[in-house]
Amino acid sequence: MFTMPPGMVLTSAVLCLCWAGVLSGYETFTQNGTKFEHLALHPDPEIGTVYIGATNYLFQLHLDLRLKTKVKTGPVEDSKECLPPITKTHCPQARMTNNHNKLLLVNPYSQELITCGSVYQGICNKSSLDSIEKVLFSTMRPVDTQYVAANDPNVTTVGLVVVSKDELPVLFVGRGYTSSHPPISTRNLVLEPIFSYEETAKLAVAG
């Protein structure tokens, strides 16, 4: 389920915008062959850009839901058993794998879009709010603390961008257990290494 402003309805492959006072029809955006998973809005309502995280794609739409930019994010060679970068030499079991969008968040303090996928152990990127094709940061050779999202499409990941006591934007992340990585963490968005965690709250689950 998606939480969106009044007048907006999102289904698995159709996005509809119903303008107040207009009863004659809907503005729609559809895309075959994928599943819409997350939605985010530009922090300036006058700009009104809509961002969609989908399986194997990211979409950037105008205010009237016309497509502005589409970025393909998968499928890619990957395996849950291997750490990126993935090569056939050190990961012969890698197979073409769908990349599910696990996090799609606007960082209004730095005017950037944060996207995290299910492949490559859940690494994240930063893109420009003006154009998602402009990648501001990419976790190409991540260290162990830079794996953010759950690498399983059926395990939930949630996040929130806030300002820390040092007046720096940070990312709070909560995720289901899929590995030894912390289920709750605070991620750096400014300090190197980007997306690494510095504080962790661990949960003990009785079973």
Disulfide bonds with the S-S distance in Angstrom:
Cys82-Cys91 2.06
Cys116-Cys124 1.91
